[in-house]
């Protein structure tokens, strides 16, 4: 047996349908996860959001520019792992 008869005799049509269904469910799940990723990232970025709000309220320049300027001027000392400390005067 060859061709379409072999596919029908060995449940090939149902396997193809189930395979396509699994792939479509996987892609739908992946697209849902990607669409909700900004909410998950937002949970980890609460501190930066507060920093942006303070800078906007005080009419200061963008926080990254100001932090870089403080670091370049020697007011901020890197402690490692993205943390900084103020220079003791």
PDB file of N, CA, C and O in Angstrom:
ATOM      1  N   UNK A   1       0.843  -1.180   0.000  1.00  0.00           N
ATOM      2  CA  UNK A   1       0.000   0.000   0.000  1.00  0.00           C
ATOM      3  C   UNK A   1       0.889   1.244   0.000  1.00  0.00           C
ATOM      4  O   UNK A   1       1.865   1.325   0.747  1.00  0.00           O
ATOM      5  N   UNK A   2       0.537   2.207  -0.847  1.00  0.00           N
ATOM      6  CA  UNK A   2       1.277   3.458  -0.898  1.00  0.00           C
ATOM      7  C   UNK A   2       0.298   4.607  -1.054  1.00  0.00           C
ATOM      8  O   UNK A   2      -0.858   4.410  -1.429  1.00  0.00           O
ATOM      9  N   UNK A   3       0.776   5.814  -0.762  1.00  0.00           N
ATOM     10  CA  UNK A   3      -0.016   7.019  -0.995  1.00  0.00           C
ATOM     11  C   UNK A   3      -1.102   7.228   0.032  1.00  0.00           C
ATOM     12  O   UNK A   3      -0.912   6.977   1.222  1.00  0.00           O
ATOM     13  N   UNK A   4      -2.251   7.695  -0.447  1.00  0.00           N
ATOM     14  CA  UNK A   4      -3.363   8.050   0.439  1.00  0.00           C
ATOM     15  C   UNK A   4      -3.963   6.843   1.142  1.00  0.00           C
ATOM     16  O   UNK A   4      -4.473   6.968   2.255  1.00  0.00           O
ATOM     17  N   UNK A   5      -3.908   5.673   0.505  1.00  0.00           N
ATOM     18  CA  UNK A   5      -4.429   4.457   1.147  1.00  0.00           C
ATOM     19  C   UNK A   5      -3.614   4.114   2.388  1.00  0.00           C
ATOM     20  O   UNK A   5      -4.181   3.723   3.408  1.00  0.00           O
ATOM     21  N   UNK A   6      -2.301   4.253   2.318  1.00  0.00           N
ATOM     22  CA  UNK A   6      -1.446   3.961   3.473  1.00  0.00           C
ATOM     23  C   UNK A   6      -1.690   4.957   4.596  1.00  0.00           C
ATOM     24  O   UNK A   6      -1.685   4.596   5.773  1.00  0.00           O
ATOM     25  N   UNK A   7      -1.902   6.206   4.222  1.00  0.00           N
ATOM     26  CA  UNK A   7      -2.187   7.229   5.246  1.00  0.00           C
ATOM     27  C   UNK A   7      -3.489   6.906   5.961  1.00  0.00           C
ATOM     28  O   UNK A   7      -3.555   6.984   7.187  1.00  0.00           O
ATOM     29  N   UNK A   8      -4.509   6.552   5.225  1.00  0.00           N
ATOM     30  CA  UNK A   8      -5.810   6.236   5.821  1.00  0.00           C
ATOM     31  C   UNK A   8      -5.740   4.963   6.659  1.00  0.00           C
ATOM     32  O   UNK A   8      -6.353   4.896   7.724  1.00  0.00           O
ATOM     33  N   UNK A   9      -5.016   3.967   6.205  1.00  0.00           N
ATOM     34  CA  UNK A   9      -4.956   2.682   6.904  1.00  0.00           C
ATOM     35  C   UNK A   9      -4.221   2.807   8.240  1.00  0.00           C
ATOM     36  O   UNK A   9      -4.522   2.053   9.166  1.00  0.00           O
ATOM     37  N   UNK A  10      -3.287   3.715   8.367  1.00  0.00           N
ATOM     38  CA  UNK A  10      -2.482   3.843   9.584  1.00  0.00           C
ATOM     39  C   UNK A  10      -2.829   5.075  10.416  1.00  0.00           C
ATOM     40  O   UNK A  10      -1.980   5.580  11.151  1.00  0.00           O
ATOM     41  N   UNK A  11      -4.047   5.558  10.313  1.00  0.00           N
ATOM     42  CA  UNK A  11      -4.528   6.717  11.075  1.00  0.00           C
ATOM     43  C   UNK A  11      -3.675   7.964  10.824  1.00  0.00           C
ATOM     44  O   UNK A  11      -3.498   8.777  11.731  1.00  0.00           O
ATOM     45  N   UNK A  12      -3.161   8.122   9.647  1.00  0.00           N
ATOM     46  CA  UNK A  12      -2.320   9.260   9.303  1.00  0.00           C
ATOM     47  C   UNK A  12      -3.060  10.573   9.321  1.00  0.00           C
ATOM     48  O   UNK A  12      -2.494  11.601   9.695  1.00  0.00           O
ATOM     49  N   UNK A  13      -4.323  10.558   8.920  1.00  0.00           N
ATOM     50  CA  UNK A  13      -5.090  11.811   8.889  1.00  0.00           C
ATOM     51  C   UNK A  13      -5.324  12.336  10.299  1.00  0.00           C
ATOM     52  O   UNK A  13      -5.200  13.535  10.549  1.00  0.00           O
ATOM     53  N   UNK A  14      -5.661  11.441  11.216  1.00  0.00           N
ATOM     54  CA  UNK A  14      -5.897  11.893  12.599  1.00  0.00           C
ATOM     55  C   UNK A  14      -4.586  12.346  13.245  1.00  0.00           C
ATOM     56  O   UNK A  14      -4.579  13.313  14.006  1.00  0.00           O
ATOM     57  N   UNK A  15      -3.479  11.661  12.950  1.00  0.00           N
ATOM     58  CA  UNK A  15      -2.191  12.093  13.500  1.00  0.00           C
ATOM     59  C   UNK A  15      -1.782  13.460  12.948  1.00  0.00           C
ATOM     60  O   UNK A  15      -1.234  14.289  13.674  1.00  0.00           O
ATOM     61  N   UNK A  16      -2.049  13.689  11.671  1.00  0.00           N
ATOM     62  CA  UNK A  16      -1.721  14.983  11.076  1.00  0.00           C
ATOM     63  C   UNK A  16      -2.577  16.084  11.694  1.00  0.00           C
ATOM     64  O   UNK A  16      -2.087  17.179  11.968  1.00  0.00           O
ATOM     65  N   UNK A  17      -3.855  15.788  11.910  1.00  0.00           N
ATOM     66  CA  UNK A  17      -4.752  16.778  12.508  1.00  0.00           C
ATOM     67  C   UNK A  17      -4.331  17.092  13.947  1.00  0.00           C
ATOM     68  O   UNK A  17      -4.285  18.258  14.338  1.00  0.00           O
ATOM     69  N   UNK A  18      -4.027  16.063  14.730  1.00  0.00           N
ATOM     70  CA  UNK A  18      -3.606  16.264  16.120  1.00  0.00           C
ATOM     71  C   UNK A  18      -2.279  17.014  16.165  1.00  0.00           C
ATOM     72  O   UNK A  18      -2.095  17.885  17.015  1.00  0.00           O
ATOM     73  N   UNK A  19      -1.358  16.695  15.271  1.00  0.00           N
ATOM     74  CA  UNK A  19      -0.082  17.398  15.222  1.00  0.00           C
ATOM     75  C   UNK A  19      -0.266  18.874  14.920  1.00  0.00           C
ATOM     76  O   UNK A  19       0.344  19.726  15.566  1.00  0.00           O
ATOM     77  N   UNK A  20      -1.106  19.176  13.938  1.00  0.00           N
ATOM     78  CA  UNK A  20      -1.378  20.572  13.600  1.00  0.00           C
ATOM     79  C   UNK A  20      -2.062  21.279  14.767  1.00  0.00           C
ATOM     80  O   UNK A  20      -1.774  22.445  15.040  1.00  0.00           O
ATOM     81  N   UNK A  21      -2.958  20.589  15.452  1.00  0.00           N
ATOM     82  CA  UNK A  21      -3.646  21.169  16.602  1.00  0.00           C
ATOM     83  C   UNK A  21      -2.662  21.476  17.735  1.00  0.00           C
ATOM     84  O   UNK A  21      -2.763  22.524  18.374  1.00  0.00           O
ATOM     85  N   UNK A  22      -1.723  20.579  17.983  1.00  0.00           N
ATOM     86  CA  UNK A  22      -0.713  20.804  19.020  1.00  0.00           C
ATOM     87  C   UNK A  22       0.149  22.015  18.674  1.00  0.00           C
ATOM     88  O   UNK A  22       0.435  22.848  19.533  1.00  0.00           O
ATOM     89  N   UNK A  23       0.559  22.106  17.413  1.00  0.00           N
ATOM     90  CA  UNK A  23       1.382  23.245  16.997  1.00  0.00           C
ATOM     91  C   UNK A  23       0.607  24.546  17.143  1.00  0.00           C
ATOM     92  O   UNK A  23       1.163  25.532  17.628  1.00  0.00           O
ATOM     93  N   UNK A  24      -0.647  24.580  16.742  1.00  0.00           N
ATOM     94  CA  UNK A  24      -1.448  25.801  16.851  1.00  0.00           C
ATOM     95  C   UNK A  24      -1.680  26.188  18.311  1.00  0.00           C
ATOM     96  O   UNK A  24      -1.644  27.373  18.644  1.00  0.00           O
ATOM     97  N   UNK A  25      -1.917  25.210  19.184  1.00  0.00           N
ATOM     98  CA  UNK A  25      -2.085  25.514  20.615  1.00  0.00           C
ATOM     99  C   UNK A  25      -0.790  26.061  21.207  1.00  0.00           C
ATOM    100  O   UNK A  25      -0.814  26.993  22.011  1.00  0.00           O
ATOM    101  N   UNK A  26       0.332  25.483  20.811  1.00  0.00           N
ATOM    102  CA  UNK A  26       1.615  25.977  21.286  1.00  0.00           C
ATOM    103  C   UNK A  26       1.876  27.402  20.841  1.00  0.00           C
ATOM    104  O   UNK A  26       2.335  28.228  21.631  1.00  0.00           O
ATOM    105  N   UNK A  27       1.588  27.700  19.578  1.00  0.00           N
ATOM    106  CA  UNK A  27       1.791  29.059  19.071  1.00  0.00           C
ATOM    107  C   UNK A  27       0.846  30.053  19.729  1.00  0.00           C
ATOM    108  O   UNK A  27       1.236  31.185  20.018  1.00  0.00           O
ATOM    109  N   UNK A  28      -0.405  29.634  19.969  1.00  0.00           N
ATOM    110  CA  UNK A  28      -1.354  30.519  20.643  1.00  0.00           C
ATOM    111  C   UNK A  28      -0.894  30.803  22.075  1.00  0.00           C
ATOM    112  O   UNK A  28      -0.976  31.938  22.544  1.00  0.00           O
ATOM    113  N   UNK A  29      -0.409  29.767  22.768  1.00  0.00           N
ATOM    114  CA  UNK A  29       0.094  29.956  24.135  1.00  0.00           C
ATOM    115  C   UNK A  29       1.299  30.882  24.148  1.00  0.00           C
ATOM    116  O   UNK A  29       1.401  31.768  24.996  1.00  0.00           O
ATOM    117  N   UNK A  30       2.205  30.675  23.212  1.00  0.00           N
ATOM    118  CA  UNK A  30       3.391  31.519  23.131  1.00  0.00           C
ATOM    119  C   UNK A  30       3.032  32.968  22.851  1.00  0.00           C
ATOM    120  O   UNK A  30       3.615  33.875  23.445  1.00  0.00           O
ATOM    121  N   UNK A  31       2.078  33.200  21.953  1.00  0.00           N
ATOM    122  CA  UNK A  31       1.686  34.577  21.655  1.00  0.00           C
ATOM    123  C   UNK A  31       1.009  35.236  22.854  1.00  0.00           C
ATOM    124  O   UNK A  31       1.174  36.435  23.076  1.00  0.00           O
ATOM    125  N   UNK A  32       0.246  34.457  23.632  1.00  0.00           N
ATOM    126  CA  UNK A  32      -0.377  35.006  24.839  1.00  0.00           C
ATOM    127  C   UNK A  32       0.684  35.376  25.874  1.00  0.00           C
ATOM    128  O   UNK A  32       0.608  36.436  26.495  1.00  0.00           O
ATOM    129  N   UNK A  33       1.666  34.506  26.058  1.00  0.00           N
ATOM    130  CA  UNK A  33       2.739  34.785  27.017  1.00  0.00           C
ATOM    131  C   UNK A  33       3.508  36.031  26.609  1.00  0.00           C
ATOM    132  O   UNK A  33       3.808  36.879  27.449  1.00  0.00           O
ATOM    133  N   UNK A  34       3.829  36.150  25.328  1.00  0.00           N
ATOM    134  CA  UNK A  34       4.555  37.327  24.849  1.00  0.00           C
ATOM    135  C   UNK A  34       3.723  38.592  25.020  1.00  0.00           C
ATOM    136  O   UNK A  34       4.261  39.648  25.352  1.00  0.00           O
ATOM    137  N   UNK A  35       2.413  38.492  24.797  1.00  0.00           N
ATOM    138  CA  UNK A  35       1.569  39.683  24.928  1.00  0.00           C
ATOM    139  C   UNK A  35       1.442  40.150  26.380  1.00  0.00           C
ATOM    140  O   UNK A  35       1.166  41.324  26.625  1.00  0.00           O
ATOM    141  N   UNK A  36       1.640  39.249  27.344  1.00  0.00           N
ATOM    142  CA  UNK A  36       1.530  39.599  28.757  1.00  0.00           C
ATOM    143  C   UNK A  36       2.880  39.819  29.424  1.00  0.00           C
ATOM    144  O   UNK A  36       2.943  40.064  30.629  1.00  0.00           O
ATOM    145  N   UNK A  37       3.951  39.735  28.660  1.00  0.00           N
ATOM    146  CA  UNK A  37       5.297  39.844  29.203  1.00  0.00           C
ATOM    147  C   UNK A  37       5.562  41.201  29.849  1.00  0.00           C
ATOM    148  O   UNK A  37       6.310  41.286  30.823  1.00  0.00           O
ATOM    149  N   UNK A  38       4.958  42.260  29.319  1.00  0.00           N
ATOM    150  CA  UNK A  38       5.187  43.587  29.887  1.00  0.00           C
ATOM    151  C   UNK A  38       4.665  43.685  31.321  1.00  0.00           C
ATOM    152  O   UNK A  38       5.207  44.444  32.124  1.00  0.00           O
ATOM    153  N   UNK A  39       3.625  42.929  31.646  1.00  0.00           N
ATOM    154  CA  UNK A  39       3.103  42.941  33.013  1.00  0.00           C
ATOM    155  C   UNK A  39       4.063  42.237  33.972  1.00  0.00           C
ATOM    156  O   UNK A  39       4.252  42.674  35.107  1.00  0.00           O
ATOM    157  N   UNK A  40       4.662  41.149  33.507  1.00  0.00           N
ATOM    158  CA  UNK A  40       5.606  40.414  34.347  1.00  0.00           C
ATOM    159  C   UNK A  40       6.856  41.249  34.589  1.00  0.00           C
ATOM    160  O   UNK A  40       7.362  41.312  35.710  1.00  0.00           O
ATOM    161  N   UNK A  41       7.348  41.885  33.540  1.00  0.00           N
ATOM    162  CA  UNK A  41       8.534  42.723  33.676  1.00  0.00           C
ATOM    163  C   UNK A  41       8.236  43.912  34.588  1.00  0.00           C
ATOM    164  O   UNK A  41       9.106  44.348  35.342  1.00  0.00           O
ATOM    165  N   UNK A  42       7.022  44.434  34.523  1.00  0.00           N
ATOM    166  CA  UNK A  42       6.637  45.553  35.366  1.00  0.00           C
ATOM    167  C   UNK A  42       6.718  45.246  36.853  1.00  0.00           C
ATOM    168  O   UNK A  42       6.957  46.143  37.662  1.00  0.00           O
ATOM    169  N   UNK A  43       6.520  43.988  37.215  1.00  0.00           N
ATOM    170  CA  UNK A  43       6.627  43.607  38.621  1.00  0.00           C
ATOM    171  C   UNK A  43       8.053  43.766  39.139  1.00  0.00           C
ATOM    172  O   UNK A  43       8.265  44.082  40.310  1.00  0.00           O
ATOM    173  N   UNK A  44       9.033  43.543  38.256  1.00  0.00           N
ATOM    174  CA  UNK A  44      10.423  43.633  38.667  1.00  0.00           C
ATOM    175  C   UNK A  44      10.986  45.043  38.541  1.00  0.00           C
ATOM    176  O   UNK A  44      12.081  45.311  39.034  1.00  0.00           O
ATOM    177  N   UNK A  45      10.271  45.933  37.900  1.00  0.00           N
ATOM    178  CA  UNK A  45      10.804  47.262  37.623  1.00  0.00           C
ATOM    179  C   UNK A  45      10.116  48.370  38.419  1.00  0.00           C
ATOM    180  O   UNK A  45      10.118  49.524  37.990  1.00  0.00           O
ATOM    181  N   UNK A  46       9.534  48.045  39.556  1.00  0.00           N
ATOM    182  CA  UNK A  46       8.823  49.052  40.353  1.00  0.00           C
ATOM    183  C   UNK A  46       9.747  50.176  40.816  1.00  0.00           C
ATOM    184  O   UNK A  46       9.345  51.339  40.841  1.00  0.00           O
ATOM    185  N   UNK A  47      10.992  49.832  41.184  1.00  0.00           N
ATOM    186  CA  UNK A  47      11.916  50.849  41.682  1.00  0.00           C
ATOM    187  C   UNK A  47      12.251  51.860  40.599  1.00  0.00           C
ATOM    188  O   UNK A  47      12.276  53.059  40.875  1.00  0.00           O
ATOM    189  N   UNK A  48      12.513  51.408  39.356  1.00  0.00           N
ATOM    190  CA  UNK A  48      12.835  52.338  38.271  1.00  0.00           C
ATOM    191  C   UNK A  48      11.653  53.215  37.938  1.00  0.00           C
ATOM    192  O   UNK A  48      11.833  54.379  37.580  1.00  0.00           O
ATOM    193  N   UNK A  49      10.412  52.673  38.049  1.00  0.00           N
ATOM    194  CA  UNK A  49       9.222  53.464  37.760  1.00  0.00           C
ATOM    195  C   UNK A  49       9.116  54.610  38.764  1.00  0.00           C
ATOM    196  O   UNK A  49       8.799  55.739  38.390  1.00  0.00           O
ATOM    197  N   UNK A  50       9.380  54.320  40.033  1.00  0.00           N
ATOM    198  CA  UNK A  50       9.339  55.370  41.052  1.00  0.00           C
ATOM    199  C   UNK A  50      10.390  56.432  40.775  1.00  0.00           C
ATOM    200  O   UNK A  50      10.138  57.622  40.960  1.00  0.00           O
ATOM    201  N   UNK A  51      11.563  56.007  40.333  1.00  0.00           N
ATOM    202  CA  UNK A  51      12.625  56.948  40.008  1.00  0.00           C
ATOM    203  C   UNK A  51      12.207  57.861  38.862  1.00  0.00           C
ATOM    204  O   UNK A  51      12.433  59.070  38.918  1.00  0.00           O
ATOM    205  N   UNK A  52      11.604  57.296  37.831  1.00  0.00           N
ATOM    206  CA  UNK A  52      11.135  58.107  36.706  1.00  0.00           C
ATOM    207  C   UNK A  52      10.072  59.117  37.158  1.00  0.00           C
ATOM    208  O   UNK A  52      10.066  60.265  36.713  1.00  0.00           O
ATOM    209  N   UNK A  53       9.179  58.675  38.044  1.00  0.00           N
ATOM    210  CA  UNK A  53       8.133  59.584  38.530  1.00  0.00           C
ATOM    211  C   UNK A  53       8.724  60.743  39.316  1.00  0.00           C
ATOM    212  O   UNK A  53       8.277  61.879  39.162  1.00  0.00           O
ATOM    213  N   UNK A  54       9.717  60.481  40.152  1.00  0.00           N
ATOM    214  CA  UNK A  54      10.357  61.539  40.932  1.00  0.00           C
ATOM    215  C   UNK A  54      11.050  62.532  40.005  1.00  0.00           C
ATOM    216  O   UNK A  54      10.916  63.743  40.183  1.00  0.00           O
ATOM    217  N   UNK A  55      11.785  62.032  39.020  1.00  0.00           N
ATOM    218  CA  UNK A  55      12.497  62.920  38.103  1.00  0.00           C
ATOM    219  C   UNK A  55      11.532  63.752  37.269  1.00  0.00           C
ATOM    220  O   UNK A  55      11.787  64.926  37.005  1.00  0.00           O
ATOM    221  N   UNK A  56      10.425  63.145  36.855  1.00  0.00           N
ATOM    222  CA  UNK A  56       9.439  63.893  36.072  1.00  0.00           C
ATOM    223  C   UNK A  56       8.767  64.962  36.926  1.00  0.00           C
ATOM    224  O   UNK A  56       8.544  66.080  36.462  1.00  0.00           O
ATOM    225  N   UNK A  57       8.445  64.625  38.166  1.00  0.00           N
ATOM    226  CA  UNK A  57       7.788  65.579  39.068  1.00  0.00           C
ATOM    227  C   UNK A  57       8.700  66.770  39.370  1.00  0.00           C
ATOM    228  O   UNK A  57       8.224  67.899  39.483  1.00  0.00           O
ATOM    229  N   UNK A  58       9.998  66.528  39.500  1.00  0.00           N
ATOM    230  CA  UNK A  58      10.951  67.582  39.839  1.00  0.00           C
ATOM    231  C   UNK A  58      11.522  68.288  38.606  1.00  0.00           C
ATOM    232  O   UNK A  58      12.402  69.139  38.736  1.00  0.00           O
ATOM    233  N   UNK A  59      11.032  67.944  37.416  1.00  0.00           N
ATOM    234  CA  UNK A  59      11.498  68.527  36.148  1.00  0.00           C
ATOM    235  C   UNK A  59      13.002  68.378  35.961  1.00  0.00           C
ATOM    236  O   UNK A  59      13.681  69.303  35.516  1.00  0.00           O
ATOM    237  N   UNK A  60      13.511  67.195  36.310  1.00  0.00           N
ATOM    238  CA  UNK A  60      14.926  66.883  36.129  1.00  0.00           C
ATOM    239  C   UNK A  60      15.121  66.164  34.797  1.00  0.00           C
ATOM    240  O   UNK A  60      14.161  65.623  34.248  1.00  0.00           O
ATOM    241  N   UNK A  61      16.346  66.149  34.269  1.00  0.00           N
ATOM    242  CA  UNK A  61      16.578  65.406  33.026  1.00  0.00           C
ATOM    243  C   UNK A  61      16.393  63.908  33.241  1.00  0.00           C
ATOM    244  O   UNK A  61      16.221  63.447  34.370  1.00  0.00           O
ATOM    245  N   UNK A  62      16.430  63.172  32.166  1.00  0.00           N
ATOM    246  CA  UNK A  62      16.227  61.725  32.208  1.00  0.00           C
ATOM    247  C   UNK A  62      17.149  61.095  33.260  1.00  0.00           C
ATOM    248  O   UNK A  62      18.324  61.457  33.337  1.00  0.00           O
ATOM    249  N   UNK A  63      16.637  60.158  34.071  1.00  0.00           N
ATOM    250  CA  UNK A  63      17.439  59.588  35.160  1.00  0.00           C
ATOM    251  C   UNK A  63      18.756  58.968  34.704  1.00  0.00           C
ATOM    252  O   UNK A  63      19.765  59.095  35.398  1.00  0.00           O
ATOM    253  N   UNK A  64      18.765  58.304  33.559  1.00  0.00           N
ATOM    254  CA  UNK A  64      20.012  57.678  33.117  1.00  0.00           C
ATOM    255  C   UNK A  64      21.077  58.725  32.829  1.00  0.00           C
ATOM    256  O   UNK A  64      22.254  58.508  33.116  1.00  0.00           O
ATOM    257  N   UNK A  65      20.676  59.852  32.266  1.00  0.00           N
ATOM    258  CA  UNK A  65      21.644  60.911  31.987  1.00  0.00           C
ATOM    259  C   UNK A  65      22.194  61.489  33.286  1.00  0.00           C
ATOM    260  O   UNK A  65      23.395  61.729  33.401  1.00  0.00           O
ATOM    261  N   UNK A  66      21.328  61.710  34.255  1.00  0.00           N
ATOM    262  CA  UNK A  66      21.737  62.288  35.526  1.00  0.00           C
ATOM    263  C   UNK A  66      22.611  61.311  36.312  1.00  0.00           C
ATOM    264  O   UNK A  66      23.619  61.716  36.892  1.00  0.00           O
ATOM    265  N   UNK A  67      22.238  60.040  36.338  1.00  0.00           N
ATOM    266  CA  UNK A  67      23.029  59.037  37.052  1.00  0.00           C
ATOM    267  C   UNK A  67      24.403  58.915  36.415  1.00  0.00           C
ATOM    268  O   UNK A  67      25.405  58.811  37.123  1.00  0.00           O
ATOM    269  N   UNK A  68      24.464  58.926  35.093  1.00  0.00           N
ATOM    270  CA  UNK A  68      25.760  58.858  34.404  1.00  0.00           C
ATOM    271  C   UNK A  68      26.614  60.078  34.736  1.00  0.00           C
ATOM    272  O   UNK A  68      27.821  59.960  34.943  1.00  0.00           O
ATOM    273  N   UNK A  69      25.993  61.232  34.785  1.00  0.00           N
ATOM    274  CA  UNK A  69      26.741  62.454  35.106  1.00  0.00           C
ATOM    275  C   UNK A  69      27.274  62.403  36.536  1.00  0.00           C
ATOM    276  O   UNK A  69      28.420  62.784  36.776  1.00  0.00           O
ATOM    277  N   UNK A  70      26.464  61.940  37.491  1.00  0.00           N
ATOM    278  CA  UNK A  70      26.925  61.803  38.869  1.00  0.00           C
ATOM    279  C   UNK A  70      28.075  60.793  38.970  1.00  0.00           C
ATOM    280  O   UNK A  70      29.044  61.006  39.699  1.00  0.00           O
ATOM    281  N   UNK A  71      27.947  59.695  38.225  1.00  0.00           N
ATOM    282  CA  UNK A  71      28.996  58.669  38.254  1.00  0.00           C
ATOM    283  C   UNK A  71      30.289  59.197  37.639  1.00  0.00           C
ATOM    284  O   UNK A  71      31.373  58.969  38.175  1.00  0.00           O
ATOM    285  N   UNK A  72      30.175  59.902  36.514  1.00  0.00           N
ATOM    286  CA  UNK A  72      31.357  60.456  35.855  1.00  0.00           C
ATOM    287  C   UNK A  72      32.027  61.532  36.703  1.00  0.00           C
ATOM    288  O   UNK A  72      33.248  61.683  36.664  1.00  0.00           O
ATOM    289  N   UNK A  73      31.233  62.281  37.468  1.00  0.00           N
ATOM    290  CA  UNK A  73      31.796  63.338  38.314  1.00  0.00           C
ATOM    291  C   UNK A  73      32.359  62.794  39.623  1.00  0.00           C
ATOM    292  O   UNK A  73      33.005  63.530  40.369  1.00  0.00           O
ATOM    293  N   UNK A  74      32.122  61.510  39.914  1.00  0.00           N
ATOM    294  CA  UNK A  74      32.668  60.911  41.121  1.00  0.00           C
ATOM    295  C   UNK A  74      31.758  60.993  42.324  1.00  0.00           C
ATOM    296  O   UNK A  74      32.174  60.648  43.430  1.00  0.00           O
ATOM    297  N   UNK A  75      30.506  61.448  42.141  1.00  0.00           N
ATOM    298  CA  UNK A  75      29.572  61.509  43.265  1.00  0.00           C
ATOM    299  C   UNK A  75      28.983  60.139  43.601  1.00  0.00           C
ATOM    300  O   UNK A  75      28.644  59.878  44.755  1.00  0.00           O
ATOM    301  N   UNK A  76      28.861  59.263  42.599  1.00  0.00           N
ATOM    302  CA  UNK A  76      28.356  57.915  42.811  1.00  0.00           C
ATOM    303  C   UNK A  76      29.486  56.920  42.631  1.00  0.00           C
ATOM    304  O   UNK A  76      30.249  56.994  41.668  1.00  0.00           O
ATOM    305  N   UNK A  77      29.587  55.985  43.572  1.00  0.00           N
ATOM    306  CA  UNK A  77      30.619  54.960  43.527  1.00  0.00           C
ATOM    307  C   UNK A  77      29.940  53.620  43.272  1.00  0.00           C
ATOM    308  O   UNK A  77      29.027  53.244  44.007  1.00  0.00           O
ATOM    309  N   UNK A  78      30.374  52.887  42.233  1.00  0.00           N
ATOM    310  CA  UNK A  78      29.753  51.573  41.974  1.00  0.00           C
ATOM    311  C   UNK A  78      30.090  50.566  43.071  1.00  0.00           C
ATOM    312  O   UNK A  78      31.242  50.444  43.487  1.00  0.00           O
ATOM    313  N   UNK A  79      29.052  49.838  43.535  1.00  0.00           N
ATOM    314  CA  UNK A  79      29.225  48.808  44.553  1.00  0.00           C
ATOM    315  C   UNK A  79      29.182  47.412  43.949  1.00  0.00           C
ATOM    316  O   UNK A  79      29.468  46.433  44.638  1.00  0.00           O
ATOM    317  N   UNK A  80      28.832  47.307  42.675  1.00  0.00           N
ATOM    318  CA  UNK A  80      28.678  46.013  42.015  1.00  0.00           C
ATOM    319  C   UNK A  80      27.219  45.629  41.923  1.00  0.00           C
ATOM    320  O   UNK A  80      26.388  46.140  42.675  1.00  0.00           O
ATOM    321  N   UNK A  81      26.905  44.737  41.011  1.00  0.00           N
ATOM    322  CA  UNK A  81      25.534  44.248  40.784  1.00  0.00           C
ATOM    323  C   UNK A  81      24.572  45.387  40.459  1.00  0.00           C
ATOM    324  O   UNK A  81      23.385  45.286  40.769  1.00  0.00           O
ATOM    325  N   UNK A  82      25.049  46.460  39.846  1.00  0.00           N
ATOM    326  CA  UNK A  82      24.184  47.572  39.459  1.00  0.00           C
ATOM    327  C   UNK A  82      23.828  48.511  40.598  1.00  0.00           C
ATOM    328  O   UNK A  82      22.971  49.379  40.431  1.00  0.00           O
ATOM    329  N   UNK A  83      24.455  48.360  41.736  1.00  0.00           N
ATOM    330  CA  UNK A  83      24.180  49.223  42.888  1.00  0.00           C
ATOM    331  C   UNK A  83      25.270  50.280  43.024  1.00  0.00           C
ATOM    332  O   UNK A  83      26.428  50.052  42.674  1.00  0.00           O
ATOM    333  N   UNK A  84      24.871  51.446  43.543  1.00  0.00           N
ATOM    334  CA  UNK A  84      25.792  52.558  43.729  1.00  0.00           C
ATOM    335  C   UNK A  84      25.624  53.138  45.119  1.00  0.00           C
ATOM    336  O   UNK A  84      24.588  52.956  45.758  1.00  0.00           O
ATOM    337  N   UNK A  85      26.646  53.836  45.582  1.00  0.00           N
ATOM    338  CA  UNK A  85      26.619  54.517  46.858  1.00  0.00           C
ATOM    339  C   UNK A  85      27.101  55.958  46.635  1.00  0.00           C
ATOM    340  O   UNK A  85      27.900  56.219  45.736  1.00  0.00           O
ATOM    341  N   UNK A  86      26.614  56.877  47.452  1.00  0.00           N
ATOM    342  CA  UNK A  86      27.051  58.282  47.351  1.00  0.00           C
ATOM    343  C   UNK A  86      28.455  58.409  47.927  1.00  0.00           C
ATOM    344  O   UNK A  86      28.801  57.742  48.902  1.00  0.00           O
ATOM    345  N   UNK A  87      29.245  59.259  47.321  1.00  0.00           N
ATOM    346  CA  UNK A  87      30.608  59.539  47.794  1.00  0.00           C
ATOM    347  C   UNK A  87      30.510  60.299  49.116  1.00  0.00           C
ATOM    348  O   UNK A  87      29.813  61.309  49.204  1.00  0.00           O
ATOM    349  N   UNK A  88      31.208  59.812  50.143  1.00  0.00           N
ATOM    350  CA  UNK A  88      31.231  60.481  51.430  1.00  0.00           C
ATOM    351  C   UNK A  88      32.108  61.726  51.318  1.00  0.00           C
ATOM    352  O   UNK A  88      33.232  61.654  50.820  1.00  0.00           O
ATOM    353  N   UNK A  89      31.598  62.863  51.779  1.00  0.00           N
ATOM    354  CA  UNK A  89      32.363  64.114  51.685  1.00  0.00           C
ATOM    355  C   UNK A  89      33.081  64.389  52.977  1.00  0.00           C
ATOM    356  O   UNK A  89      33.778  65.397  53.094  1.00  0.00           O
TER     357      UNK A  89
END
